[in-house]
């Protein structure tokens, strides 16, 4: 299908800042499941810097703004053709070893409860793909989807303990469970067409990928109990949400920051 994206992120400051620098990972991944038709990223009033493709295959672009800066607006407008690859990340070029994604982070810390969930979910099965599917199902059942009950710094262990969270929490919990069983796993940021009817949808999305030796990276979305299909647009990956963040920035000054994000995703062709 063909999906259009309109994504606007605005940072407001109650006092002018001396300047700002942004590092953007806001570009569709290159793999067999998606083809970029057009894609434009702009930082209003900013100067575009250099760009590069990192070892994970993600494009990263830098921007800078000279002060005084009272507002930073980052806009993304684009169109992507997607196909269903059953969650398999085929044709994606990267140089980082999957073993690099065994590293633990604060967000994916393996509590005793995380390890118990992982062990109980897989039971006696030794098949890696079956294990991954069982882990995703177990996370979906253990953490009910409920917006507003967690925050950006909630860990997988905390979300599991309270039994509620959002897609970020599901992804962190699945990553922690997979790593607890010795399976490399990573966080993926992107977009999801939430309605089968193609109605616009106002939220970015996140899921996890697990490395299966005989297949490669496979995506799992516990929040929607599925593997990524043609409704998903993949942007970038990392050890956790912080590392995979589509936007990272630093502003110099004493102002207090306020963030507003709007995302609209729409299907224009099947």
Secondary structure, DSSP 8 states (H G I E B T S, - for coil): -EEEEEEEEEEEEEEEEEEEEEEE--S---BTTEEEEEEEEEETT-EEEEEEE-TTS-EEEEEEEEEEEEEEEEEEEEEEEE---TTB-TT----S-GGGGG---STT---HHHHHHHHHHHTT---HHHHHHHHHHHHHHHSEE-TTSS-TT--HHHHHHHTEE-HHHHHHHHHHHHHHTT--EEEEEEEE---TT---B--EEEEEEEEETTTEEEEEBGGGTB---TTEEEEEEESSHHHH-SEEEEEESS--EEEEEEEEEEEEE-
